[in-house]
């Protein structure tokens, strides 16, 4: 499964929902952000390594493919994976086998792979920045998450959900969004998508003591230069 969408649209939440409703829900869900790990360490993180495979490899270590056995492996920001590692990933997806770094034992991968990206992989393929064969292998089932600005009917529902979530944590009553605040939320462009809305509602719960939230009480957290 390939999940595409801008940053903050909730790609990992969708991946976890797929996992939770699948026959593999009783097995591990293992997530890794391929953009957050250096190219040198990413291979070991994915496939594991043998003792002595490189400096500081003092013991054998299982990689994410082994840790997720029987379950689901979520590869976030797959568009940032180095091209040389893309070839190794393709092999695992194609025949289900891999080797630990520095190892000679062929291992089998029993995982469902869900990948996510905020980039246009089709364009990256044309630019030779992403392998075409891997793109087609990942793109068996593709889900496109629209940005929050194109889902204005969801803004108020999500805002109220987040208020109801954070208010008990702050030990206060759930604040009410008044008409001016609702209008302000609907007019915002939401460049940070659902993540931005979530963070805004959390700040409102903790920093705005009033029970009725007006538009001017949102302005101090909405960044005007991001409209």
C-alpha positions in Angstrom: 0.0 0.0 0.0 1.3 3.4 -0.9 -0.1 6.4 1.0 0.5 9.9 -0.5 -0.3 13.3 0.9 1.2 16.5 2.2 3.0 16.6 5.6 0.5 16.5 8.4 -2.4 14.9 6.6 -2.3 11.8 8.8 -0.6 9.2 6.7 0.7 7.1 9.6 -2.8 7.2 11.2 -4.2 5.7 8.0 -1.4 3.1 8.0 -2.3 2.1 11.6 -6.0 1.9 10.7 -5.2 -0.5 7.8 -3.0 -2.5 10.2 -5.7 -2.5 13.0 -8.4 -3.8 10.6 -6.2 -6.5 8.9 -5.6 -10.1 9.7 -2.1 -9.1 10.9 -3.4 -6.8 13.7 -2.3 -9.2 16.4 1.4 -9.0 15.2 3.8 -6.0 15.5 3.3 -2.7 13.8 6.8 -1.3 13.2 7.3 2.2 11.8 10.5 3.8 10.5 11.0 7.3 9.0 13.5 6.8 6.3 14.2 10.5 6.1 15.2 10.7 9.7 18.1 8.2 9.6 21.4 8.7 7.8 22.0 6.6 4.6 24.8 4.8 6.4 22.6 3.6 9.2 19.4 3.1 7.3 20.5 -0.2 5.8 21.3 -1.7 9.2 18.0 -0.3 10.6 16.0 -2.0 7.9 17.8 -5.3 7.5 19.8 -5.7 10.7 23.5 -6.5 11.0 25.9 -9.2 12.1 28.5 -8.8 14.8 31.6 -7.1 13.4 29.8 -5.9 10.3 31.1 -2.4 10.9 32.6 -0.2 13.6 30.5 -0.4 16.8 28.6 -3.5 15.6 29.4 -5.4 18.8 26.5 -7.9 18.5 24.0 -9.2 16.1 21.0 -6.9 15.7 17.7 -7.6 14.1 16.4 -5.0 11.6 12.9 -3.7 11.2 12.0 -6.4 8.7 12.7 -9.0 11.4 11.1 -7.0 14.2 7.8 -6.8 12.1 7.6 -10.5 11.3 4.1 -11.5 10.8 2.9 -7.9 11.0 3.2 -4.6 9.2 6.2 -2.5 8.4 5.4 1.2 7.8 8.1 3.0 5.7 7.5 6.7 6.1 8.9 9.3 3.7 9.9 6.6 1.3 10.8 9.2 -1.3 13.8 10.1 0.7 15.3 6.6 0.6 18.7 6.5 -1.0 18.7 5.0 -4.5 21.1 2.2 -3.6 18.9 1.1 -0.8 15.9 1.2 -3.0 17.4 -1.8 -4.9 17.6 -3.8 -1.7 14.0 -2.9 -0.8 12.8 -4.0 -4.2 14.4 -7.4 -3.7 12.6 -7.9 -0.4 9.3 -6.9 -2.0 9.8 -9.0 -5.0 11.0 -12.3 -3.6 10.7 -11.8 0.2 14.3 -12.5 1.0 17.1 -10.3 2.4 20.5 -10.5 4.2 21.6 -8.7 7.3 24.5 -6.3 6.8 27.7 -8.4 6.9 25.7 -11.6 6.9 25.5 -14.6 4.6 22.3 -16.2 5.8 19.3 -15.6 3.5 16.3 -14.6 5.6 12.7 -14.5 4.7 10.5 -11.4 5.3 6.9 -12.1 6.4 5.6 -8.6 6.5 3.0 -6.3 4.9 4.7 -3.2 3.7 2.9 0.2 3.8 4.9 3.1 2.4 4.1 6.8 2.7 5.4 9.9 1.0 4.7 13.6 0.8 6.5 13.8 -2.6 5.4 13.1 -6.1 7.1 9.7 -6.8 6.0 9.7 -10.5 7.9 13.0 -11.0 10.9 11.6 -9.1 10.9 8.5 -11.4 11.1 10.8 -14.4 14.0 12.7 -12.8 15.8 9.4 -12.1 15.6 10.1 -8.3 13.4 7.1 -7.6 13.5 3.7 -9.2 10.7 3.0 -11.6 10.5 -0.7 -10.7 10.2 0.1 -7.0 7.5 2.7 -7.7 5.4 0.2 -9.5 6.0 -2.4 -6.8 4.9 -0.1 -4.0 2.0 1.4 -6.0 -0.2 -1.7 -5.9 -2.9 0.0 -3.8 -2.5 3.8 -3.7 -4.3 6.1 -1.3 -4.2 9.9 -1.8 -4.9 11.9 1.4 -6.2 15.4 0.4 -4.9 18.4 2.3 -7.1 19.9 5.0 -7.7 23.0 2.9 -9.7 20.8 0.5 -11.6 19.2 3.3 -13.2 22.3 5.0 -16.1 20.2 6.3 -13.6 18.3 8.4 -12.0 21.3 10.0 -14.6 22.0 12.7 -15.2 18.3 13.3 -11.5 17.7 13.9 -11.2 20.9 16.0 -14.0 19.8 18.3 -12.5 16.3 18.5 -9.1 17.7 19.6 -10.7 20.0 22.1 -12.6 17.0 23.6 -9.3 15.0 23.7 -7.1 17.6 25.3 -9.6 19.2 27.8 -9.6 16.2 30.2 -5.8 16.1 30.1 -5.8 19.8 31.2 -8.5 19.1 33.8 -11.0 21.6 32.4 -14.3 21.7 30.7 -14.3 21.4 26.9 -14.0 24.9 25.4 -16.7 26.0 22.9 -15.9 27.4 19.6 -18.0 30.5 19.0 -19.2 31.5 15.5 -16.3 34.0 15.0 -13.8 31.3 15.9 -15.4 28.8 13.6 -15.3 31.3 10.7 -11.6 32.0 11.5 -10.8 28.3 11.4 -12.6 27.8 8.1 -10.8 30.7 6.5 -7.3 29.5 7.4 -5.2 27.8 4.7 -3.8 25.1 7.0 -0.4 24.6 5.5 0.5 22.2 8.3 -2.8 20.3 7.7 -4.3 18.2 10.5 -1.1 18.3 12.5 -1.3 22.1 12.6 -4.9 22.0 13.7 -4.2 19.5 16.4 -1.4 21.6 17.8 -3.5 24.7 17.7 -6.4 23.1 19.6 -3.9 21.8 22.2 -2.5 25.3 22.7 -6.0 26.7 23.0 -6.9 24.2 25.7 -3.8 25.0 27.8 -3.4 28.7 27.1 -6.9 30.1 26.7 -8.7 30.0 30.1 -12.1 31.1 28.7 -14.8 28.5 28.1 -16.0 30.3 25.0 -13.4 30.7 22.3 -13.7 33.7 20.0 -11.7 34.5 16.8 -9.3 36.9 18.5 -8.2 34.2 20.9 -7.0 32.1 17.9 -5.0 34.9 16.3 -2.1 34.7 18.7 -1.4 31.1 17.7 -2.3 31.2 14.0 0.8 32.4 12.1 -0.3 35.3 9.9 2.6 34.9 7.5 1.3 31.4 6.7 -2.1 32.4 5.5 
